[in-house]
Amino acid sequence: MTNWDSIVDILDEADSDAWIGGRIELYPSKTQLPGRGVVDCVRVRAPSQAELPVKAKRKPQPAKKAEVADEMSDDIDDVPFAPVQ
């Protein structure tokens, strides 16, 4: 109920169907529970950081398979060093 009330306050909207697209921040906290003492919990607050700018996505570059295949060879004559005698 505590988190519900926090979201209502942050988004200024009691209808949860209208929360879609709203921004909140979750953070770890502690709370007192009867019979269990202090336990970990998750709380809600207004976002502390402005929304980060979205970078434009770059198109992935196609792999250059032909270049790699041309550079590699299993031919022993292509080895650039002399054998040990």
N, C-alpha and C positions, 0 to 999 in steps of 0.2 A: 504494500500500500504506500509505503514511503516513496519508492521509486515512481510509482504511478503519479502521486501528487507532485513530485519534482518535474516529471515530464509535462504535466498539465501546466505548471507554472512557467517552465522554459518555453514551451511552444504556444502558450496562451490558448490552449484548446483542450476541452474535456472529452471530446469524441475521438477515440483512438483511431477510427477510420481516417481521420483527417491528419494523423501524424506522419503519414507516408511522405518521405522527402524531407522531413524535419531533421535537424542536426542536434544530437546530444553527445555527450562524452561520458563513457563509463570509467570508473576508477575503483581500485580496491579500498576497502575500509573495514571497520570492525563495528559490531553491534552487540547489544546485550540481549540474550534470549533467556526467558524464565526457565530455570532448571538446567540450563546448559552453560550459563556464564557468557563470557565474551567470545564471539565467533567471527570468523572472516565473512565478509559480504561484498557485494558489488553495489555501488551507488551511482547516481546519475547527476550530472551537472551540465550547465551550458558549456559549449566548446570553449576551451581557453586559447586556442590558436585559430587565426583566420584560415579560411580554406586555402589550401595550396594551389597555385596555378597548375593547370593541366598542360603538360608538354605535348606537342604534336607528335603523334606516332610516326616513326620512320618506317618505310617499307623495307622488309628484309631483303638483303642483297642475295641473289641466287649464288649458290656455290659454284666455284670454278673448277669443276671436276676434270676437265680436259687438261688444264695446266698442271695439276697434281699428277695425273697419269703420265704426262709427257716427261716430267722430271724424274720419275721413278723407273728403275730398270733392274731386272734380275740378272742381266748380262754381266758376267765377271770382267769382261773387257772394259766396262764402264767405270770400274773402281779406280779412283784417282791416286792410288799409291802402289808402290812396288811390293811384291810378296817378299817375305823374309826368307833368306837362304841359309 
